[in-house]
Amino acid sequence: MVKKWLTEFHCGRKSTEDAERSGRPIEVSSPKTIKKIHDMVLADRRLKVQEIVEAVGISRGSVVSILNNHLGMRKLSARWVPRLLTVDHKRNRVTTSQEGLALFNRNMEEFLHRFVTVDKTWIHHNTPEIKQQSKQWVSKGESAPKKAKVG
């Protein structure tokens, strides 16, 4: 390789930059294609690479390269958390607890006499999605999506 470069400089070459090459230019990673893929992923973070390949019309390797290298995205599975509570759920729990405490403070013996405890049993009417179904594209710095643990 060094010998080739030395010969080229002796023949009058002045630059170390690559010379123009014949053949089809690289157009897969154009800003237009990158923006299109980025917009698609932002619209639906659960898109599969194959769906992007079919929509954009470029190879699977090019799509993965654009997602990982140009957009800095990766696909992560949802993280299990004990329960997903909304602000309304949390507020309702606080209100219910305060009402129970007020009843307890008014008449402790009557409250304890009427208080019923049961074992914690959860009955769910939905089937949680599997790990593969919960995968989503996330950008650098974003945390993994969350899903509630059932059972």
N, C-alpha and C positions, 0 to 999 in steps of 0.2 A: 504494500500500500504506500509506504514512504517513497519507494522507488518510482511509483507512478506519479505521485505529486511532484517529486523532484524533476522528472522528465517534463511534466507540463509547465513548470516554472521556467525551465531552460528554453522551452519553445515559445516563451513570451506571455504566458498566463500571469495576470497581475492580482487576481482576487482568489480568496479561499471559499467564496460563496458557491453554492451549487449552480451549475449551468442549467439553462432551460432544458426540459426533457420533452420528448415526444410522448404521445399517448393521451389518454383521457384525463382531464384535470380532476382533482379531488373536489367534489362538490357536495359530498354527503354531510360534512360538518359545517355547512354554511350557516351564517347567522339566522337565515330564514328557517332552515330545518330545525336548528336548535330551539328557536323561539316557538315553533309549532309543537315540538315535543314537550317543551316546558309548559305551554298553555294546556296541552292535553292532560298532563300529569296533575297540574293544579286543579283542573276541572274534575278529575276523578283519580284520587291517589291510590286506588286499588287496581288501576290498569295493569294488565299483564304485558310483558315485553312483546309477546306475539301480537297482541292487539295493536300496539304502537307500530310494529313492523308492517302489518297489513294496512294501517291507515296512512302511513308516511311513504311506504314503498321502498324502504332501504333494508339492508341486512340486519340480522339480529345482533351481530357483533358491533355494528355501527351504532345501533340504538343503545346498547349497553355502554359503549364508550362515551356517547354523548351524555347519558344519564349520570354516569360515574365521574368522568373526567371533566366535562364542560359544565355540567350543572351541579356537581358535587352531591348527587342524591344517592340514596341507598334504600333498599326495601327491608323494612323491619316488621317483625311480628308484633302484635299487640301484647302489652305487658299485663299480667294478671294483677288486679287490685281487689281487696276484699269486697267493696261495694262502691258503686258510683252514685253519689248523692248530689242532687241539685241543691241550690241555695234554698229552695222551697222545702225540700225534704229536711234539711238541717234545721231550718226555722221551725218546722212542724215538730221535730223532735225536742227542741228546746222548750217550745210552748207546752207540749204534753208533759214534759218532765217538771216544769214549773207548776203546772196544775196539780200534778201528783204530789209534789212537795207541799203545796198549800193545803191539800186535803189531809196529808199526814200531820202537818203542824196544827190543824184545827182539832183533830181528835185522833191521837195516835193509836189508842187501843181499838177503836172501831175500825180504823183503816187497816190495821194488821189483821184483825179478825176477818175482814171481808176480802183481803188481798189474796189473789190466787196466782200461783206460779205454775208454769208448765215448762217442759223440756223444749229446747230450741229445735224446732223442726221447720224446715223450709220445703215447700212444694213448688216446683217450677213448672210452668207450662210452655217453656220454650227450650229449644235445643241450641246450646251455644255453638258458635261457629268454630271450626277447627283452626289450628294454627295457620295453615296455608291460606285459609280464607280471610284471616285477619291482617295479612301483610299489607303494608302501605308504603308508598314512597315518601321519604322524609329528607329534607335538606340538612346540610351540616348545621349543627347547633340545636336542631329540633329534637325533642324527646320522642321516645317511642309512643305510639298510640296506646290507649288503655282500654281494657275490657273487664267487666265485673266477673268475679269468680262466683260460680254457682255451685251449690251442693255441699 
